[in-house]
Amino acid sequence: MAEKDLRSQVEALLRPVEPAVAQAYFEQVIQDLGVPLSIRETSDSKGRGVFCNKAFEADALVIKEPPLVGAQHAANKADALVCSRCFTMIGSLEQQMAHRLLSMESPGINPDYLRGLWLGAATLPCSDKFPLPKLVTCLGGCTYNIYCSSACAKVDWASCHSLLCSGPPPQPDDPVKEQSSSSDGPIKDQSSSSEAADHAGTSGHRMSFGDFSHAREAQKAPGLASLVPAMKIAPPAMGKAEAVRAFNGHADGTNDIFHLAAQLIAGVLLRADRIIQGISASGEAREASPQDHWAALQEAWRPFAVACKALWWDCMAVPADAADEENFRGSVRQLASDSLELLREFLYDERFPALFDLELYGSIIGMFELNNLSMHVDSPVETYAILATKESLCCAFDPTEQYMAWLVSKPLLDALGDSYAAGCEGSCFYALQSCMNHSCDPNTHAYKRAGVDTDGSAIILAKRAIEAGEEICISYIEESEPHHVRQSMLEDYAFTCSCSRCRADLASTGKIKV
Ligand SMILES: C[S@@+](CC[C@H](N)C(=O)[O-])C[C@H]1O[C@@H](n2cnc3c(N)ncnc32)[C@H](O)[C@@H]1O
């Protein structure tokens, strides 16, 4: 494609969509979620906002919404085993603890005992009161993604992971292999029979403990979101699995937001491809044309076309310790460019060149910076530790159970130290939640209810009673901070807040008249 045509496609993808098109899209999202909300322009130059069509009482659930794309932070993977699709905790209480302790340099616990916990040979008292879905491996055989069910594995495969998997391709006729049960050997298939049947016909085998811990070991990359010197572009001749691993390694070591960008691009590619296949199979008996490719790409891109965007390297607030703004923005752009090169190595599709353009890539990441919500899921290890603590008032365990739980788990909890309470941490992009504007005196907040909200869905609760017709706002920042700190924290979102609280704060210092 000529450079001029490529530029005009990229511009078209980044242009704000027609209000009627955006409205139709959001009406569909709202209808699918079944929530009494609407999206419309605000009256105070904040752009679009979310409004409620009915009153809510304090603490009522306003929105529960699954992510369009999301990822657990790389550095958190040693702390929590979660489904790569829905972010539910998986395995067992024992596996959660063993996984964490085996990821530590020297936990001071016999590794054979930890392996026993992992394999189910050793158990913790009353752990059956904390049932978790069994761990299901990726359909493609990689150890990077793991799931809570074959349903999640299949949905993730169909929506993006089939293009991002570093495992061998699925063997449709391979039966599930028999697993041996040596202490360091493969994990027994613990799935229910229907789940096992689901896996027959794919290579849905359980990974070996060795494979699994090796994969997790590789993910103990330092730091999140830290800029690293530009890396060399991967050699072009590498195979797909190697190229995927190079991309993942770069994202884990620099900024996990690149994983979300890869999921988004793979998802758009797969949807566009399905649209084109529909054209080819529509009885017209013709090859899809470049115009068909372009039309399919625009349609597949729609969920992201409607979201507000900015170039990542332009919208990032410059850190206080950055010596030179231009250099800083240049290094962020270079980091994105390196990541995109690694992605193109295994994902590039010549039918959709605009999807692999650096300006589009930077805008996708900028969109995440402006819109994403931090994701948190509580760990059952924390609840177990609280209930097992001798002093705690516990009604879930009887006194003997509590004593035994305390006795057996104490060395493990001591070895875990403060990290015993670590849950799943990540970042997700949500279609409806991303339309919520900020207020320093918000009427809702993102809050997971203990024991109720156990996956990566966005949970938005009313902080106080809300009247029908009010705009639903959350705080993007720690709202207990004073005015000047709040405003500087909002620099990353590229606006100055003038909510009623900010106006009152300014009025109290005499900076504005009310
Ligand atoms: C997550 S989006 C919210 C939805 C957005 N208004 C839209 O039209 O799609 C975040 C962006 O909305 C705008 N925004 C959110 N809260 C605002 C506020 N209190 N004042 C001004 N602009 C705001 C900023 O442009 C911000 O980068």
The ligand as a Gaussian input file, in Angstrom:
#p B3LYP/6-31G(d) Opt

LIG

0 1
 C      -11.966000       8.029000      30.512000
 S      -12.300000       9.321000      29.451000
 C      -13.897000       9.803000      29.981000
 C      -14.886000       9.893000      28.851000
 C      -14.670000      11.060000      27.937000
 N      -15.281000      12.264000      28.477000
 C      -15.199000      10.777000      26.547000
 O      -15.725000      11.703000      25.915000
 O      -15.032000       9.654000      26.063000
 C      -11.198000      10.487000      30.130000
 C      -11.163000      11.825000      29.441000
 O      -12.385000      12.545000      29.667000
 C      -12.116000      13.922000      29.949000
 N      -12.482000      14.205000      31.349000
 C      -12.787000      13.315000      32.305000
 N      -13.120000      13.921000      33.457000
 C      -12.994000      15.235000      33.248000
 C      -13.171000      16.405000      34.068000
 N      -13.539000      16.306000      35.340000
 N      -12.964000      17.621000      33.513000
 C      -12.575000      17.727000      32.215000
 N      -12.381000      16.674000      31.387000
 C      -12.588000      15.445000      31.897000
 C      -10.618000      14.103000      29.744000
 O      -10.433000      14.472000      28.410000
 C      -10.066000      12.720000      29.999000
 O       -8.837000      12.494000      29.362000

